[in-house]
Amino acid sequence: MMARRQHEIRIGLIKARISRRQTGPNTRYSVAVVRLYRNGDVWSESSRFGPKDLPLVRLVLDRAHLWVLQQSQRIDS
């Protein structure tokens, strides 16, 4: 079964996309992190980060982790 985008967390130009996949009785989450940048008038995304991006990457991942844990607790309840 395909993963469906479930939630998105963005801080500044750093964004985490959380997808959910149902595999039988189990629910699995995956997280993709990107950095937004502008090339002229067009917004694009990159999976490469500079040293100045890393504190925001960490913060976005912490929030993504918390969100996944909260979702897992809802499913288990």
PQR file of N, CA, C, O and H, with PARSE charges and radii, in Angstrom:
ATOM      1  N   MET A   1       0.836  -1.175   0.000 -0.4000 1.5000
ATOM      2  CA  MET A   1       0.000   0.000   0.000 -0.0000 2.0000
ATOM      3  C   MET A   1       0.881   1.238   0.000  0.5500 1.7000
ATOM      4  O   MET A   1       1.927   1.253   0.648 -0.5500 1.4000
ATOM      5  N   MET A   2       0.467   2.284  -0.724 -0.4000 1.5000
ATOM      6  CA  MET A   2       1.251   3.500  -0.814 -0.0000 2.0000
ATOM      7  C   MET A   2       1.168   4.309   0.480  0.5500 1.7000
ATOM      8  O   MET A   2       0.167   4.276   1.197 -0.5500 1.4000
ATOM      9  H   MET A   2      -0.384   2.272  -1.250  0.4000 1.0000
ATOM     10  N   ALA A   3       2.255   5.035   0.753 -0.4000 1.5000
ATOM     11  CA  ALA A   3       2.256   5.932   1.903 -0.0000 2.0000
ATOM     12  C   ALA A   3       1.468   7.184   1.546  0.5500 1.7000
ATOM     13  O   ALA A   3       1.530   7.675   0.418 -0.5500 1.4000
ATOM     14  H   ALA A   3       3.067   5.061   0.171  0.4000 1.0000
ATOM     15  N   ARG A   4       0.737   7.686   2.513 -0.4000 1.5000
ATOM     16  CA  ARG A   4      -0.028   8.912   2.309 -0.0000 2.0000
ATOM     17  C   ARG A   4       0.548  10.001   3.196  0.5500 1.7000
ATOM     18  O   ARG A   4       0.848   9.770   4.367 -0.5500 1.4000
ATOM     19  H   ARG A   4       0.687   7.287   3.429  0.4000 1.0000
ATOM     20  N   ARG A   5       0.700  11.202   2.622 -0.4000 1.5000
ATOM     21  CA  ARG A   5       1.198  12.311   3.423 -0.0000 2.0000
ATOM     22  C   ARG A   5       0.189  12.594   4.517  0.5500 1.7000
ATOM     23  O   ARG A   5      -0.999  12.778   4.253 -0.5500 1.4000
ATOM     24  H   ARG A   5       0.456  11.390   1.671  0.4000 1.0000
ATOM     25  N   GLN A   6       0.666  12.627   5.727 -0.4000 1.5000
ATOM     26  CA  GLN A   6      -0.195  12.744   6.889 -0.0000 2.0000
ATOM     27  C   GLN A   6      -0.095  14.124   7.535  0.5500 1.7000
ATOM     28  O   GLN A   6      -1.104  14.688   7.956 -0.5500 1.4000
ATOM     29  H   GLN A   6       1.631  12.478   5.941  0.4000 1.0000
ATOM     30  N   HIS A   7       1.116  14.665   7.612 -0.4000 1.5000
ATOM     31  CA  HIS A   7       1.321  15.899   8.359 -0.0000 2.0000
ATOM     32  C   HIS A   7       2.571  16.593   7.839  0.5500 1.7000
ATOM     33  O   HIS A   7       3.459  15.955   7.273 -0.5500 1.4000
ATOM     34  H   HIS A   7       1.936  14.207   7.269  0.4000 1.0000
ATOM     35  N   GLU A   8       2.630  17.911   8.038 -0.4000 1.5000
ATOM     36  CA  GLU A   8       3.794  18.681   7.607 -0.0000 2.0000
ATOM     37  C   GLU A   8       4.147  19.663   8.712  0.5500 1.7000
ATOM     38  O   GLU A   8       3.269  20.298   9.297 -0.5500 1.4000
ATOM     39  H   GLU A   8       1.909  18.429   8.498  0.4000 1.0000
ATOM     40  N   ILE A   9       5.438  19.784   8.993 -0.4000 1.5000
ATOM     41  CA  ILE A   9       5.927  20.709  10.002 -0.0000 2.0000
ATOM     42  C   ILE A   9       6.949  21.600   9.313  0.5500 1.7000
ATOM     43  O   ILE A   9       7.872  21.112   8.660 -0.5500 1.4000
ATOM     44  H   ILE A   9       6.151  19.268   8.518  0.4000 1.0000
ATOM     45  N   ARG A  10       6.779  22.911   9.463 -0.4000 1.5000
ATOM     46  CA  ARG A  10       7.707  23.835   8.810 -0.0000 2.0000
ATOM     47  C   ARG A  10       8.153  24.896   9.804  0.5500 1.7000
ATOM     48  O   ARG A  10       7.346  25.485  10.524 -0.5500 1.4000
ATOM     49  H   ARG A  10       6.029  23.307   9.994  0.4000 1.0000
ATOM     50  N   ILE A  11       9.455  25.119   9.821 -0.4000 1.5000
ATOM     51  CA  ILE A  11      10.046  26.210  10.589 -0.0000 2.0000
ATOM     52  C   ILE A  11      11.001  26.930   9.646  0.5500 1.7000
ATOM     53  O   ILE A  11      11.992  26.355   9.195 -0.5500 1.4000
ATOM     54  H   ILE A  11      10.110  24.641   9.236  0.4000 1.0000
ATOM     55  N   GLY A  12      10.703  28.169   9.357 -0.4000 1.5000
ATOM     56  CA  GLY A  12      11.526  28.912   8.414 -0.0000 2.0000
ATOM     57  C   GLY A  12      11.520  28.223   7.067  0.5500 1.7000
ATOM     58  O   GLY A  12      10.458  27.951   6.506 -0.5500 1.4000
ATOM     59  H   GLY A  12       9.898  28.636   9.724  0.4000 1.0000
ATOM     60  N   LEU A  13      12.703  27.938   6.544 -0.4000 1.5000
ATOM     61  CA  LEU A  13      12.831  27.292   5.239 -0.0000 2.0000
ATOM     62  C   LEU A  13      13.018  25.781   5.335  0.5500 1.7000
ATOM     63  O   LEU A  13      13.266  25.124   4.324 -0.5500 1.4000
ATOM     64  H   LEU A  13      13.565  28.159   6.999  0.4000 1.0000
ATOM     65  N   ILE A  14      12.902  25.227   6.535 -0.4000 1.5000
ATOM     66  CA  ILE A  14      13.071  23.786   6.730 -0.0000 2.0000
ATOM     67  C   ILE A  14      11.697  23.151   6.937  0.5500 1.7000
ATOM     68  O   ILE A  14      10.890  23.639   7.728 -0.5500 1.4000
ATOM     69  H   ILE A  14      12.701  25.761   7.356  0.4000 1.0000
ATOM     70  N   LYS A  15      11.442  22.059   6.217 -0.4000 1.5000
ATOM     71  CA  LYS A  15      10.132  21.419   6.267 -0.0000 2.0000
ATOM     72  C   LYS A  15      10.289  19.906   6.422  0.5500 1.7000
ATOM     73  O   LYS A  15      11.128  19.285   5.770 -0.5500 1.4000
ATOM     74  H   LYS A  15      12.098  21.663   5.574  0.4000 1.0000
ATOM     75  N   ALA A  16       9.468  19.330   7.293 -0.4000 1.5000
ATOM     76  CA  ALA A  16       9.405  17.875   7.443 -0.0000 2.0000
ATOM     77  C   ALA A  16       8.033  17.408   6.980  0.5500 1.7000
ATOM     78  O   ALA A  16       7.008  17.952   7.391 -0.5500 1.4000
ATOM     79  H   ALA A  16       8.786  19.835   7.822  0.4000 1.0000
ATOM     80  N   ARG A  17       8.024  16.395   6.121 -0.4000 1.5000
ATOM     81  CA  ARG A  17       6.777  15.772   5.678 -0.0000 2.0000
ATOM     82  C   ARG A  17       6.691  14.391   6.307  0.5500 1.7000
ATOM     83  O   ARG A  17       7.611  13.581   6.197 -0.5500 1.4000
ATOM     84  H   ARG A  17       8.857  15.953   5.787  0.4000 1.0000
ATOM     85  N   ILE A  18       5.579  14.143   6.961 -0.4000 1.5000
ATOM     86  CA  ILE A  18       5.394  12.859   7.630 -0.0000 2.0000
ATOM     87  C   ILE A  18       4.348  12.078   6.847  0.5500 1.7000
ATOM     88  O   ILE A  18       3.245  12.564   6.596 -0.5500 1.4000
ATOM     89  H   ILE A  18       4.831  14.801   7.051  0.4000 1.0000
ATOM     90  N   SER A  19       4.713  10.868   6.471 -0.4000 1.5000
ATOM     91  CA  SER A  19       3.805   9.987   5.740 -0.0000 2.0000
ATOM     92  C   SER A  19       3.473   8.785   6.590  0.5500 1.7000
ATOM     93  O   SER A  19       4.266   8.349   7.425 -0.5500 1.4000
ATOM     94  H   SER A  19       5.609  10.474   6.675  0.4000 1.0000
ATOM     95  N   ARG A  20       2.270   8.252   6.359 -0.4000 1.5000
ATOM     96  CA  ARG A  20       1.815   7.074   7.102 -0.0000 2.0000
ATOM     97  C   ARG A  20       1.560   5.955   6.116  0.5500 1.7000
ATOM     98  O   ARG A  20       1.010   6.170   5.036 -0.5500 1.4000
ATOM     99  H   ARG A  20       1.626   8.606   5.681  0.4000 1.0000
ATOM    100  N   ARG A  21       1.966   4.754   6.503 -0.4000 1.5000
ATOM    101  CA  ARG A  21       1.730   3.560   5.688 -0.0000 2.0000
ATOM    102  C   ARG A  21       1.153   2.485   6.580  0.5500 1.7000
ATOM    103  O   ARG A  21       1.696   2.170   7.638 -0.5500 1.4000
ATOM    104  H   ARG A  21       2.413   4.579   7.381  0.4000 1.0000
ATOM    105  N   GLN A  22       0.054   1.934   6.138 -0.4000 1.5000
ATOM    106  CA  GLN A  22      -0.589   0.844   6.877 -0.0000 2.0000
ATOM    107  C   GLN A  22      -0.097  -0.471   6.278  0.5500 1.7000
ATOM    108  O   GLN A  22      -0.317  -0.743   5.098 -0.5500 1.4000
ATOM    109  H   GLN A  22      -0.388   2.190   5.279  0.4000 1.0000
ATOM    110  N   THR A  23       0.566  -1.281   7.093 -0.4000 1.5000
ATOM    111  CA  THR A  23       1.048  -2.586   6.641 -0.0000 2.0000
ATOM    112  C   THR A  23       0.402  -3.647   7.525  0.5500 1.7000
ATOM    113  O   THR A  23       0.900  -3.981   8.600 -0.5500 1.4000
ATOM    114  H   THR A  23       0.745  -1.060   8.052  0.4000 1.0000
ATOM    115  N   GLY A  24      -0.702  -4.155   7.047 -0.4000 1.5000
ATOM    116  CA  GLY A  24      -1.452  -5.115   7.853 -0.0000 2.0000
ATOM    117  C   GLY A  24      -1.955  -4.432   9.103  0.5500 1.7000
ATOM    118  O   GLY A  24      -2.576  -3.372   9.017 -0.5500 1.4000
ATOM    119  H   GLY A  24      -1.106  -3.884   6.173  0.4000 1.0000
ATOM    120  N   PRO A  25      -1.700  -5.014  10.267 -0.5600 1.5000
ATOM    121  CA  PRO A  25      -2.177  -4.404  11.509  0.2800 2.0000
ATOM    122  C   PRO A  25      -1.273  -3.262  12.002  0.5500 1.7000
ATOM    123  O   PRO A  25      -1.624  -2.563  12.953 -0.5500 1.4000
ATOM    124  N   ASN A  26      -0.124  -3.076  11.364 -0.4000 1.5000
ATOM    125  CA  ASN A  26       0.841  -2.083  11.822 -0.0000 2.0000
ATOM    126  C   ASN A  26       0.740  -0.780  11.032  0.5500 1.7000
ATOM    127  O   ASN A  26       0.453  -0.780   9.835 -0.5500 1.4000
ATOM    128  H   ASN A  26       0.160  -3.644  10.592  0.4000 1.0000
ATOM    129  N   THR A  27       0.981   0.311  11.722 -0.4000 1.5000
ATOM    130  CA  THR A  27       1.071   1.623  11.087 -0.0000 2.0000
ATOM    131  C   THR A  27       2.518   2.069  11.173  0.5500 1.7000
ATOM    132  O   THR A  27       3.115   2.061  12.249 -0.5500 1.4000
ATOM    133  H   THR A  27       1.214   0.311  12.694  0.4000 1.0000
ATOM    134  N   ARG A  28       3.079   2.457  10.037 -0.4000 1.5000
ATOM    135  CA  ARG A  28       4.464   2.923   9.992 -0.0000 2.0000
ATOM    136  C   ARG A  28       4.496   4.353   9.498  0.5500 1.7000
ATOM    137  O   ARG A  28       3.745   4.732   8.599 -0.5500 1.4000
ATOM    138  H   ARG A  28       2.593   2.464   9.163  0.4000 1.0000
ATOM    139  N   TYR A  29       5.373   5.142  10.095 -0.4000 1.5000
ATOM    140  CA  TYR A  29       5.541   6.532   9.703 -0.0000 2.0000
ATOM    141  C   TYR A  29       6.946   6.720   9.136  0.5500 1.7000
ATOM    142  O   TYR A  29       7.902   6.081   9.577 -0.5500 1.4000
ATOM    143  H   TYR A  29       5.983   4.834  10.825  0.4000 1.0000
ATOM    144  N   SER A  30       7.047   7.603   8.158 -0.4000 1.5000
ATOM    145  CA  SER A  30       8.359   7.986   7.643 -0.0000 2.0000
ATOM    146  C   SER A  30       8.392   9.508   7.548  0.5500 1.7000
ATOM    147  O   SER A  30       7.361  10.157   7.377 -0.5500 1.4000
ATOM    148  H   SER A  30       6.271   8.122   7.800  0.4000 1.0000
ATOM    149  N   VAL A  31       9.599  10.062   7.663 -0.4000 1.5000
ATOM    150  CA  VAL A  31       9.779  11.513   7.674 -0.0000 2.0000
ATOM    151  C   VAL A  31      10.800  11.894   6.614  0.5500 1.7000
ATOM    152  O   VAL A  31      11.883  11.314   6.539 -0.5500 1.4000
ATOM    153  H   VAL A  31      10.436   9.534   7.803  0.4000 1.0000
ATOM    154  N   ALA A  32      10.443  12.872   5.802 -0.4000 1.5000
ATOM    155  CA  ALA A  32      11.360  13.432   4.808 -0.0000 2.0000
ATOM    156  C   ALA A  32      11.570  14.899   5.162  0.5500 1.7000
ATOM    157  O   ALA A  32      10.611  15.619   5.441 -0.5500 1.4000
ATOM    158  H   ALA A  32       9.564  13.343   5.864  0.4000 1.0000
ATOM    159  N   VAL A  33      12.819  15.339   5.152 -0.4000 1.5000
ATOM    160  CA  VAL A  33      13.150  16.724   5.492 -0.0000 2.0000
ATOM    161  C   VAL A  33      13.747  17.397   4.265  0.5500 1.7000
ATOM    162  O   VAL A  33      14.604  16.827   3.589 -0.5500 1.4000
ATOM    163  H   VAL A  33      13.598  14.754   4.925  0.4000 1.0000
ATOM    164  N   VAL A  34      13.291  18.609   3.983 -0.4000 1.5000
ATOM    165  CA  VAL A  34      13.800  19.380   2.848 -0.0000 2.0000
ATOM    166  C   VAL A  34      14.057  20.822   3.281  0.5500 1.7000
ATOM    167  O   VAL A  34      13.515  21.310   4.273 -0.5500 1.4000
ATOM    168  H   VAL A  34      12.595  19.072   4.532  0.4000 1.0000
ATOM    169  N   ARG A  35      14.899  21.474   2.499 -0.4000 1.5000
ATOM    170  CA  ARG A  35      15.148  22.906   2.678 -0.0000 2.0000
ATOM    171  C   ARG A  35      14.583  23.614   1.461  0.5500 1.7000
ATOM    172  O   ARG A  35      14.883  23.244   0.326 -0.5500 1.4000
ATOM    173  H   ARG A  35      15.338  21.078   1.693  0.4000 1.0000
ATOM    174  N   LEU A  36      13.777  24.619   1.693 -0.4000 1.5000
ATOM    175  CA  LEU A  36      13.204  25.404   0.602 -0.0000 2.0000
ATOM    176  C   LEU A  36      14.204  26.483   0.184  0.5500 1.7000
ATOM    177  O   LEU A  36      14.895  27.063   1.022 -0.5500 1.4000
ATOM    178  H   LEU A  36      13.534  24.919   2.615  0.4000 1.0000
ATOM    179  N   TYR A  37      14.269  26.737  -1.094 -0.4000 1.5000
ATOM    180  CA  TYR A  37      15.096  27.835  -1.586 -0.0000 2.0000
ATOM    181  C   TYR A  37      14.452  28.416  -2.842  0.5500 1.7000
ATOM    182  O   TYR A  37      13.640  27.771  -3.505 -0.5500 1.4000
ATOM    183  H   TYR A  37      13.707  26.266  -1.775  0.4000 1.0000
ATOM    184  N   ARG A  38      14.831  29.623  -3.138 -0.4000 1.5000
ATOM    185  CA  ARG A  38      14.244  30.318  -4.268 -0.0000 2.0000
ATOM    186  C   ARG A  38      15.284  30.503  -5.354  0.5500 1.7000
ATOM    187  O   ARG A  38      16.380  31.002  -5.100 -0.5500 1.4000
ATOM    188  H   ARG A  38      15.491  30.147  -2.599  0.4000 1.0000
ATOM    189  N   ASN A  39      14.936  30.102  -6.557 -0.4000 1.5000
ATOM    190  CA  ASN A  39      15.799  30.260  -7.722 -0.0000 2.0000
ATOM    191  C   ASN A  39      15.071  31.204  -8.673  0.5500 1.7000
ATOM    192  O   ASN A  39      14.267  30.770  -9.499 -0.5500 1.4000
ATOM    193  H   ASN A  39      14.045  29.696  -6.763  0.4000 1.0000
ATOM    194  N   GLY A  40      15.356  32.485  -8.551 -0.4000 1.5000
ATOM    195  CA  GLY A  40      14.602  33.475  -9.313 -0.0000 2.0000
ATOM    196  C   GLY A  40      13.210  33.603  -8.729  0.5500 1.7000
ATOM    197  O   GLY A  40      13.060  33.927  -7.551 -0.5500 1.4000
ATOM    198  H   GLY A  40      16.008  32.838  -7.881  0.4000 1.0000
ATOM    199  N   ASP A  41      12.193  33.355  -9.534 -0.4000 1.5000
ATOM    200  CA  ASP A  41      10.802  33.422  -9.077 -0.0000 2.0000
ATOM    201  C   ASP A  41      10.243  32.063  -8.680  0.5500 1.7000
ATOM    202  O   ASP A  41       9.091  31.966  -8.256 -0.5500 1.4000
ATOM    203  H   ASP A  41      12.315  33.092 -10.491  0.4000 1.0000
ATOM    204  N   VAL A  42      11.042  31.023  -8.811 -0.4000 1.5000
ATOM    205  CA  VAL A  42      10.562  29.654  -8.582 -0.0000 2.0000
ATOM    206  C   VAL A  42      11.094  29.123  -7.258  0.5500 1.7000
ATOM    207  O   VAL A  42      12.295  29.182  -6.992 -0.5500 1.4000
ATOM    208  H   VAL A  42      11.978  31.102  -9.155  0.4000 1.0000
ATOM    209  N   TRP A  43      10.180  28.597  -6.421 -0.4000 1.5000
ATOM    210  CA  TRP A  43      10.572  27.946  -5.181 -0.0000 2.0000
ATOM    211  C   TRP A  43      10.879  26.481  -5.466  0.5500 1.7000
ATOM    212  O   TRP A  43      10.141  25.806  -6.184 -0.5500 1.4000
ATOM    213  H   TRP A  43       9.205  28.548  -6.637  0.4000 1.0000
ATOM    214  N   SER A  44      11.979  26.001  -4.893 -0.4000 1.5000
ATOM    215  CA  SER A  44      12.396  24.611  -5.065 -0.0000 2.0000
ATOM    216  C   SER A  44      12.751  24.022  -3.711  0.5500 1.7000
ATOM    217  O   SER A  44      12.724  24.712  -2.691 -0.5500 1.4000
ATOM    218  H   SER A  44      12.579  26.550  -4.310  0.4000 1.0000
ATOM    219  N   GLU A  45      13.084  22.734  -3.716 -0.4000 1.5000
ATOM    220  CA  GLU A  45      13.451  22.033  -2.487 -0.0000 2.0000
ATOM    221  C   GLU A  45      14.771  21.312  -2.672  0.5500 1.7000
ATOM    222  O   GLU A  45      15.110  20.871  -3.770 -0.5500 1.4000
ATOM    223  H   GLU A  45      13.106  22.174  -4.544  0.4000 1.0000
ATOM    224  N   SER A  46      15.505  21.201  -1.586 -0.4000 1.5000
ATOM    225  CA  SER A  46      16.775  20.480  -1.587 -0.0000 2.0000
ATOM    226  C   SER A  46      16.843  19.600  -0.354  0.5500 1.7000
ATOM    227  O   SER A  46      16.278  19.929   0.689 -0.5500 1.4000
ATOM    228  H   SER A  46      15.230  21.559  -0.694  0.4000 1.0000
ATOM    229  N   SER A  47      17.534  18.486  -0.479 -0.4000 1.5000
ATOM    230  CA  SER A  47      17.744  17.615   0.680 -0.0000 2.0000
ATOM    231  C   SER A  47      19.147  17.818   1.259  0.5500 1.7000
ATOM    232  O   SER A  47      19.598  17.034   2.094 -0.5500 1.4000
ATOM    233  H   SER A  47      17.993  18.219  -1.327  0.4000 1.0000
ATOM    234  N   ARG A  48      19.824  18.858   0.818 -0.4000 1.5000
ATOM    235  CA  ARG A  48      21.148  19.200   1.351 -0.0000 2.0000
ATOM    236  C   ARG A  48      21.014  20.399   2.269  0.5500 1.7000
ATOM    237  O   ARG A  48      20.233  21.317   2.020 -0.5500 1.4000
ATOM    238  H   ARG A  48      19.458  19.495   0.139  0.4000 1.0000
ATOM    239  N   PHE A  49      21.803  20.366   3.347 -0.4000 1.5000
ATOM    240  CA  PHE A  49      21.705  21.404   4.359 -0.0000 2.0000
ATOM    241  C   PHE A  49      23.087  21.948   4.685  0.5500 1.7000
ATOM    242  O   PHE A  49      24.068  21.206   4.739 -0.5500 1.4000
ATOM    243  H   PHE A  49      22.438  19.621   3.549  0.4000 1.0000
ATOM    244  N   GLY A  50      23.145  23.253   4.901 -0.4000 1.5000
ATOM    245  CA  GLY A  50      24.382  23.891   5.327 -0.0000 2.0000
ATOM    246  C   GLY A  50      24.464  23.913   6.842  0.5500 1.7000
ATOM    247  O   GLY A  50      23.487  23.600   7.522 -0.5500 1.4000
ATOM    248  H   GLY A  50      22.348  23.855   4.858  0.4000 1.0000
ATOM    249  N   PRO A  51      25.616  24.278   7.376 -0.5600 1.5000
ATOM    250  CA  PRO A  51      25.786  24.317   8.830  0.2800 2.0000
ATOM    251  C   PRO A  51      24.755  25.202   9.534  0.5500 1.7000
ATOM    252  O   PRO A  51      24.328  24.882  10.643 -0.5500 1.4000
ATOM    253  N   LYS A  52      24.354  26.301   8.909 -0.4000 1.5000
ATOM    254  CA  LYS A  52      23.386  27.199   9.539 -0.0000 2.0000
ATOM    255  C   LYS A  52      21.977  26.608   9.550  0.5500 1.7000
ATOM    256  O   LYS A  52      21.133  27.039  10.336 -0.5500 1.4000
ATOM    257  H   LYS A  52      24.702  26.561   8.008  0.4000 1.0000
ATOM    258  N   ASP A  53      21.716  25.628   8.685 -0.4000 1.5000
ATOM    259  CA  ASP A  53      20.400  24.980   8.638 -0.0000 2.0000
ATOM    260  C   ASP A  53      20.219  23.936   9.735  0.5500 1.7000
ATOM    261  O   ASP A  53      19.092  23.634  10.125 -0.5500 1.4000
ATOM    262  H   ASP A  53      22.402  25.279   8.047  0.4000 1.0000
ATOM    263  N   LEU A  54      21.308  23.393  10.227 -0.4000 1.5000
ATOM    264  CA  LEU A  54      21.235  22.229  11.107 -0.0000 2.0000
ATOM    265  C   LEU A  54      20.441  22.441  12.400  0.5500 1.7000
ATOM    266  O   LEU A  54      19.722  21.528  12.806 -0.5500 1.4000
ATOM    267  H   LEU A  54      22.224  23.639   9.910  0.4000 1.0000
ATOM    268  N   PRO A  55      20.534  23.598  13.069 -0.5600 1.5000
ATOM    269  CA  PRO A  55      19.688  23.761  14.268  0.2800 2.0000
ATOM    270  C   PRO A  55      18.196  23.676  13.948  0.5500 1.7000
ATOM    271  O   PRO A  55      17.434  23.114  14.734 -0.5500 1.4000
ATOM    272  N   LEU A  56      17.767  24.224  12.809 -0.4000 1.5000
ATOM    273  CA  LEU A  56      16.354  24.135  12.435 -0.0000 2.0000
ATOM    274  C   LEU A  56      15.982  22.721  12.003  0.5500 1.7000
ATOM    275  O   LEU A  56      14.870  22.267  12.271 -0.5500 1.4000
ATOM    276  H   LEU A  56      18.387  24.680  12.170  0.4000 1.0000
ATOM    277  N   VAL A  57      16.890  22.027  11.345 -0.4000 1.5000
ATOM    278  CA  VAL A  57      16.633  20.630  10.974 -0.0000 2.0000
ATOM    279  C   VAL A  57      16.391  19.813  12.237  0.5500 1.7000
ATOM    280  O   VAL A  57      15.462  19.009  12.304 -0.5500 1.4000
ATOM    281  H   VAL A  57      17.794  22.396  11.127  0.4000 1.0000
ATOM    282  N   ARG A  58      17.232  20.029  13.224 -0.4000 1.5000
ATOM    283  CA  ARG A  58      17.080  19.301  14.490 -0.0000 2.0000
ATOM    284  C   ARG A  58      15.735  19.607  15.146  0.5500 1.7000
ATOM    285  O   ARG A  58      15.050  18.701  15.621 -0.5500 1.4000
ATOM    286  H   ARG A  58      17.987  20.682  13.169  0.4000 1.0000
ATOM    287  N   LEU A  59      15.360  20.888  15.170 -0.4000 1.5000
ATOM    288  CA  LEU A  59      14.103  21.281  15.783 -0.0000 2.0000
ATOM    289  C   LEU A  59      12.904  20.697  15.039  0.5500 1.7000
ATOM    290  O   LEU A  59      11.957  20.217  15.662 -0.5500 1.4000
ATOM    291  H   LEU A  59      15.917  21.624  14.784  0.4000 1.0000
ATOM    292  N   VAL A  60      12.946  20.738  13.718 -0.4000 1.5000
ATOM    293  CA  VAL A  60      11.853  20.171  12.918 -0.0000 2.0000
ATOM    294  C   VAL A  60      11.752  18.664  13.148  0.5500 1.7000
ATOM    295  O   VAL A  60      10.650  18.128  13.269 -0.5500 1.4000
ATOM    296  H   VAL A  60      13.716  21.127  13.212  0.4000 1.0000
ATOM    297  N   LEU A  61      12.891  17.982  13.210 -0.4000 1.5000
ATOM    298  CA  LEU A  61      12.878  16.534  13.452 -0.0000 2.0000
ATOM    299  C   LEU A  61      12.372  16.204  14.860  0.5500 1.7000
ATOM    300  O   LEU A  61      11.662  15.215  15.047 -0.5500 1.4000
ATOM    301  H   LEU A  61      13.786  18.418  13.112  0.4000 1.0000
ATOM    302  N   ASP A  62      12.734  17.025  15.849 -0.4000 1.5000
ATOM    303  CA  ASP A  62      12.210  16.814  17.206 -0.0000 2.0000
ATOM    304  C   ASP A  62      10.690  16.924  17.216  0.5500 1.7000
ATOM    305  O   ASP A  62      10.006  16.117  17.846 -0.5500 1.4000
ATOM    306  H   ASP A  62      13.311  17.828  15.698  0.4000 1.0000
ATOM    307  N   ARG A  63      10.168  17.924  16.517 -0.4000 1.5000
ATOM    308  CA  ARG A  63       8.713  18.101  16.470 -0.0000 2.0000
ATOM    309  C   ARG A  63       8.042  16.983  15.682  0.5500 1.7000
ATOM    310  O   ARG A  63       6.946  16.547  16.033 -0.5500 1.4000
ATOM    311  H   ARG A  63      10.724  18.580  16.005  0.4000 1.0000
ATOM    312  N   ALA A  64       8.690  16.521  14.624 -0.4000 1.5000
ATOM    313  CA  ALA A  64       8.142  15.403  13.852 -0.0000 2.0000
ATOM    314  C   ALA A  64       8.110  14.142  14.716  0.5500 1.7000
ATOM    315  O   ALA A  64       7.138  13.387  14.689 -0.5500 1.4000
ATOM    316  H   ALA A  64       9.580  16.876  14.338  0.4000 1.0000
ATOM    317  N   HIS A  65       9.161  13.925  15.470 -0.4000 1.5000
ATOM    318  CA  HIS A  65       9.225  12.763  16.354 -0.0000 2.0000
ATOM    319  C   HIS A  65       8.105  12.811  17.385  0.5500 1.7000
ATOM    320  O   HIS A  65       7.438  11.805  17.628 -0.5500 1.4000
ATOM    321  H   HIS A  65       9.951  14.539  15.493  0.4000 1.0000
ATOM    322  N   LEU A  66       7.897  13.973  17.990 -0.4000 1.5000
ATOM    323  CA  LEU A  66       6.825  14.137  18.971 -0.0000 2.0000
ATOM    324  C   LEU A  66       5.465  13.875  18.331  0.5500 1.7000
ATOM    325  O   LEU A  66       4.618  13.217  18.935 -0.5500 1.4000
ATOM    326  H   LEU A  66       8.438  14.791  17.793  0.4000 1.0000
ATOM    327  N   TRP A  67       5.245  14.379  17.120 -0.4000 1.5000
ATOM    328  CA  TRP A  67       3.965  14.184  16.446 -0.0000 2.0000
ATOM    329  C   TRP A  67       3.717  12.695  16.181  0.5500 1.7000
ATOM    330  O   TRP A  67       2.610  12.201  16.394 -0.5500 1.4000
ATOM    331  H   TRP A  67       5.933  14.913  16.630  0.4000 1.0000
ATOM    332  N   VAL A  68       4.747  11.985  15.719 -0.4000 1.5000
ATOM    333  CA  VAL A  68       4.600  10.552  15.447 -0.0000 2.0000
ATOM    334  C   VAL A  68       4.297   9.806  16.744  0.5500 1.7000
ATOM    335  O   VAL A  68       3.439   8.923  16.758 -0.5500 1.4000
ATOM    336  H   VAL A  68       5.646  12.387  15.546  0.4000 1.0000
ATOM    337  N   LEU A  69       4.983  10.143  17.826 -0.4000 1.5000
ATOM    338  CA  LEU A  69       4.701   9.492  19.110 -0.0000 2.0000
ATOM    339  C   LEU A  69       3.265   9.731  19.550  0.5500 1.7000
ATOM    340  O   LEU A  69       2.610   8.818  20.053 -0.5500 1.4000
ATOM    341  H   LEU A  69       5.680  10.860  17.815  0.4000 1.0000
ATOM    342  N   GLN A  70       2.772  10.947  19.366 -0.4000 1.5000
ATOM    343  CA  GLN A  70       1.391  11.252  19.739 -0.0000 2.0000
ATOM    344  C   GLN A  70       0.402  10.451  18.897  0.5500 1.7000
ATOM    345  O   GLN A  70      -0.614   9.980  19.407 -0.5500 1.4000
ATOM    346  H   GLN A  70       3.304  11.689  18.958  0.4000 1.0000
ATOM    347  N   GLN A  71       0.700  10.298  17.614 -0.4000 1.5000
ATOM    348  CA  GLN A  71      -0.184   9.523  16.747 -0.0000 2.0000
ATOM    349  C   GLN A  71      -0.176   8.054  17.153  0.5500 1.7000
ATOM    350  O   GLN A  71      -1.217   7.397  17.144 -0.5500 1.4000
ATOM    351  H   GLN A  71       1.525  10.680  17.199  0.4000 1.0000
ATOM    352  N   SER A  72       0.988   7.547  17.506 -0.4000 1.5000
ATOM    353  CA  SER A  72       1.109   6.151  17.926 -0.0000 2.0000
ATOM    354  C   SER A  72       0.332   5.908  19.206  0.5500 1.7000
ATOM    355  O   SER A  72      -0.266   4.844  19.371 -0.5500 1.4000
ATOM    356  H   SER A  72       1.833   8.081  17.513  0.4000 1.0000
ATOM    357  N   GLN A  73       0.329   6.862  20.107 -0.4000 1.5000
ATOM    358  CA  GLN A  73      -0.425   6.721  21.354 -0.0000 2.0000
ATOM    359  C   GLN A  73      -1.922   6.723  21.086  0.5500 1.7000
ATOM    360  O   GLN A  73      -2.672   6.015  21.759 -0.5500 1.4000
ATOM    361  H   GLN A  73       0.815   7.726  19.973  0.4000 1.0000
ATOM    362  N   ARG A  74      -2.368   7.513  20.108 -0.4000 1.5000
ATOM    363  CA  ARG A  74      -3.795   7.526  19.755 -0.0000 2.0000
ATOM    364  C   ARG A  74      -4.234   6.193  19.189  0.5500 1.7000
ATOM    365  O   ARG A  74      -5.332   5.714  19.475 -0.5500 1.4000
ATOM    366  H   ARG A  74      -1.759   8.088  19.561  0.4000 1.0000
ATOM    367  N   ILE A  75      -3.361   5.591  18.377 -0.4000 1.5000
ATOM    368  CA  ILE A  75      -3.693   4.310  17.753 -0.0000 2.0000
ATOM    369  C   ILE A  75      -3.758   3.209  18.816  0.5500 1.7000
ATOM    370  O   ILE A  75      -4.638   2.349  18.784 -0.5500 1.4000
ATOM    371  H   ILE A  75      -2.469   5.980  18.145  0.4000 1.0000
ATOM    372  N   ASP A  76      -2.810   3.253  19.760 -0.4000 1.5000
ATOM    373  CA  ASP A  76      -2.743   2.228  20.800 -0.0000 2.0000
ATOM    374  C   ASP A  76      -3.870   2.352  21.823  0.5500 1.7000
ATOM    375  O   ASP A  76      -4.215   1.376  22.489 -0.5500 1.4000
ATOM    376  H   ASP A  76      -2.095   3.952  19.786  0.4000 1.0000
ATOM    377  N   SER A  77      -4.439   3.542  21.947 -0.4000 1.5000
ATOM    378  CA  SER A  77      -5.489   3.773  22.965 -0.0000 2.0000
ATOM    379  C   SER A  77      -6.806   3.139  22.576  0.5500 1.7000
ATOM    380  O   SER A  77      -7.783   3.240  23.318 -0.5500 1.4000
ATOM    381  H   SER A  77      -4.158   4.335  21.406  0.4000 1.0000
TER
END
